[in-house]
């Protein structure tokens, strides 16, 4: 099969590759780049385990072709922490027991990231609706809701602290 | 990490058990830097895809693989002829009249369910393997199909296995007490047929296997997404006819199992065989479609239930006839699951007599086997539904009716009519607490008022008991004990090797908590190792809500042995008797107050220059724990629903669960297990259903058609617990992995039927999708008060 040359910026680093046009973004991330935090749960965009950010918005990377992401920015779960410092959403999931087996977690975290960028203080209902494209079979969702709420609070506190510091 | 006190967890405390400790597993999982089977990449690794039957029943006349083999990048294509050396897919159950069909890893001359593997394609990458699988040509001659259990037992049916001349796989009878007398003297007999539909466990991580063989070392390493690495190791060695000492199984991160990975699958024989044959590592990852077709299913029973009620309103006898769909072949535990249903059919009630007959039936479908609850949700559904129907028929409050037949706390240990000994319980207390939390009386008052206005509120009650800590070896097919080895390393850090094999349950944290308490150290200093057969002594695995009660107890008792050893050495070093040594936080103290640090003691044990006579150097102890009984957690769930009689839609308004799993090690983890369990149970009650059509095609075999519960389907659940320690193990724990699933399913169905009882609706089969509820309303003896719900909408 013919290949196409692409460059995708993944977590801040440009990744060049020759890929088949049919290669899914999730397989590009996992098999070509070697970042396996983005999981394959269904390959039909129904479970959300493969959710990543494409130019800052959540997409299911099993239904995006790698060539469609050419020249664009992808953020995966591996791109959230700053060194040892977990992102507030990762920390929220940890503190509130928002995960059990952890398989859906990267997708849930990226989806929550999308939500919190659009709505910094979502209600429980808004959280439940925002993550309804992501399936978790373990937690029953309640601790995930708590985790997103926790992250929202911490992120807002951080913003308030930043504003205070600049005054 | 930030922890500003608002978080639900704490990081430091003197007594770790009982604390909401953050999980040790999570930092690697929330960063996506851990490894599930599909994340493994070995040098030279090949990828494989299975070619599966599109027919539910067919003869295979030929398989042509030339075109597939000719595709660039394809390494090999094999069929059953090539793989004849691989042994059968194992079934661990033995019963006197059990029919056990041959179950080859690749179909030979015949396929018996859609999804049965017929060939395997190996290629340099996944995409090529998938392309090549399309090029394998199989000539099938379709045969008559049977998917309906009652038809399968009738005359004029096709046989799934010709040689048996019947589709009956087994008959199991459990009878006790004078059942005929119970029914003869009954004040009332309640009869109901109820179905327990077929479900998909649907772990978010599908199955996967990676295998590598090193011929020099004669070492086969198999990474599999499994709940039972040790049992799998033994079975792989038997399937491949190689010494078990050459096989290492590793369960890496496992993305949920729910029983579906408590099994041994054909692929777990095929992939290692490929790696050995081809001399290169091979990876197989199941697609979601395959997960629906070819990973075990749960439930699927037809139940005819008769309940005899005595004049005083107590239960007098229960007669149940169960048809259990086995599918086409037995997987590891297929015939066992309905037997667990039989054992638990007495529920939490004092039945004087019981009569159960179960017939296992072969059909042209995927095998059923253990799915979260494994037989107990089926039992609880039967008993909790029939109790509710009875209460309605008698015009009694369903909660009041139940308590009439509870054994009282003083009657424990309580021997049931099915022959089990329930360890400890306070059923009344859980019910009382749940009623209080749910504001039960208020709900009932609102319901009555609602009916007058054409609003259909329902209240569902379910008082369940389940069987956990599986289990005494005498009652389990492959050993019911568990192993634990605790070792203090020379630097003072502690390693625990456990035969339990967690896949989301958080035992790296809970086991660390219980050991940290015993040794007076920090849980962060305890590293829990599991899932690697080369590192961990033989164990049984994680299923049947057994990990903490059996595996945790093994770890606890190993720690007690180690403490004895520590006291011996400390006594020697401090010049006192071992019995006068107290193990404290970071030090060991003699009666007189003289002490040595923990570090000094550990160093002495390893340098071994100053040790008492007969003292074995090092600090390690192992315990294999054999439980004396199962444990029996219990609880009450109460749900409040509103049914829209115009659309059939069910709205869950309130859900209260009071569960008793004995002593609690980590409340956060216990709550998580309950939440997840409730949602899975509600999934069965409301949405989930595997439907095979008459041709044996699985028509709900994708996440588009099979409705898994999603976040916006639910309100926030209200949880509480009672604590009745188990006398079966020294920690007093019971198990909590399946409780939510067991308690919740009948609770919601009871609530919906309760809401619609004024219409004369007695029972609606699961799942309670709007269409089904609407049809029941449309066909109800009494018409619903129409107009009110639209008025509500217009308001």
Contacts between the chains, C-beta under 8 A, distances in Angstrom:
chain1	res1	chain2	res2	distance
A	20	B	127	6.9
A	22	B	127	7.1
A	23	B	127	7.5
A	27	B	126	7.4
A	30	B	38	8.0
A	30	B	39	7.5
A	31	B	41	7.9
A	31	B	125	7.7
A	31	B	126	7.8
A	34	B	41	7.3
A	35	B	32	7.5
A	36	B	32	7.3
A	36	B	35	6.9
A	36	B	36	7.8
A	36	B	38	7.6
A	36	B	39	3.7
A	37	B	31	6.9
A	37	B	32	1.9
A	37	B	33	6.4
A	38	B	32	6.9
A	39	B	36	7.2
A	39	B	38	7.7
A	39	B	204	7.7
A	39	B	205	7.2
A	39	B	255	7.5
A	40	B	38	6.7
A	40	B	285	7.4
A	41	B	204	5.3
A	41	B	205	7.4
A	41	B	206	7.6
A	41	B	288	6.8
A	42	B	288	4.0
A	42	B	702	7.9
A	42	B	703	5.2
A	43	B	287	6.6
A	43	B	288	6.4
A	44	B	288	6.8
A	44	B	702	6.5
A	44	B	703	6.4
A	44	B	704	6.9
A	46	B	702	7.5
A	46	B	703	3.8
A	46	B	704	6.0
A	47	B	204	6.6
A	47	B	288	7.5
A	47	B	703	5.9
A	49	B	204	6.0
A	76	B	32	6.9
A	77	B	30	7.7
A	77	B	31	6.6
A	77	B	32	3.7
A	78	B	31	6.6
A	78	B	32	5.3
A	78	B	33	6.6
A	80	B	31	7.6
A	81	B	31	5.6
A	86	B	1	6.9
A	86	B	27	7.1
A	86	B	30	6.6
A	86	B	31	7.2
A	90	B	30	4.1
A	90	B	31	6.5
A	91	B	1	6.3
A	91	B	2	6.6
A	91	B	30	7.9
A	93	B	26	7.1
A	93	B	30	5.1
A	94	B	1	7.5
A	94	B	22	5.7
A	94	B	23	7.3
A	94	B	26	4.4
A	94	B	27	6.7
A	94	B	30	5.7
A	95	B	3	7.3
A	95	B	7	4.2
A	95	B	8	6.4
A	95	B	9	5.6
A	95	B	22	6.2
A	96	B	7	7.4
A	96	B	8	5.6
A	96	B	9	7.9
A	97	B	8	7.4
A	97	B	9	7.6
A	97	B	22	7.6
A	97	B	23	6.7
A	97	B	668	4.6
A	97	B	669	6.7
A	97	B	671	7.6
A	97	B	672	5.1
A	99	B	26	6.4
A	99	B	29	5.9
A	99	B	30	6.8
A	100	B	256	7.5
A	100	B	504	3.7
A	100	B	505	7.1
A	100	B	506	7.0
A	100	B	672	6.0
A	100	B	676	6.6
A	101	B	203	7.4
A	101	B	204	6.9
A	101	B	205	6.9
A	101	B	253	7.7
A	101	B	254	6.7
A	101	B	255	4.7
A	101	B	256	4.3
A	101	B	503	5.7
A	101	B	504	3.2
A	102	B	25	7.2
A	102	B	26	7.5
A	102	B	29	3.3
A	102	B	30	7.6
A	102	B	34	7.0
A	102	B	253	6.6
A	102	B	255	7.0
A	102	B	504	7.1
A	103	B	36	6.7
A	103	B	203	7.7
A	103	B	204	4.3
A	103	B	205	4.4
A	103	B	253	7.9
A	103	B	255	3.1
A	103	B	256	6.3
A	104	B	204	4.9
A	105	B	29	5.7
A	105	B	30	6.0
A	105	B	32	7.8
A	106	B	30	8.0
A	106	B	32	4.4
A	109	B	30	6.6
A	124	B	716	6.9
A	125	B	712	7.6
A	127	B	711	7.5
A	128	B	711	4.3
A	128	B	712	4.2
A	128	B	714	7.7
A	129	B	711	7.8
A	129	B	712	5.2
A	131	B	711	5.0
A	132	B	710	4.7
A	132	B	711	5.4
A	132	B	712	4.6
A	133	B	710	7.9
A	134	B	711	7.8
A	135	B	204	6.6
A	135	B	703	7.3
A	135	B	708	5.3
A	135	B	710	6.5
A	136	B	204	7.0
A	136	B	711	7.8
A	137	B	202	6.0
A	137	B	203	6.0
A	137	B	204	5.1
A	137	B	256	5.4
A	137	B	258	7.1
A	137	B	676	7.5
A	137	B	680	7.3
A	137	B	708	6.9
A	138	B	204	7.6
A	138	B	256	5.7
A	138	B	504	5.2
A	138	B	672	7.6
A	138	B	676	4.8
A	139	B	672	5.8
A	139	B	675	6.0
A	139	B	676	5.2
A	140	B	672	7.7
A	140	B	674	7.8
A	140	B	675	3.2
A	140	B	676	4.3
A	140	B	677	7.3
A	140	B	678	5.7
A	140	B	679	3.7
A	140	B	680	7.8
A	140	B	714	7.5
A	140	B	717	7.3
A	140	B	740	7.4
A	141	B	675	7.4
A	141	B	679	6.8
A	141	B	710	8.0
A	141	B	711	4.2
A	141	B	714	6.7
A	142	B	675	4.7
A	142	B	714	7.8
A	142	B	716	6.2
A	142	B	717	6.0
A	143	B	668	8.0
A	143	B	671	7.5
A	143	B	672	5.6
A	143	B	675	6.5
A	144	B	711	7.0
A	145	B	711	7.2
A	145	B	716	7.5
A	146	B	8	6.9
A	150	B	7	6.8
A	153	B	6	7.4
A	154	B	2	6.9
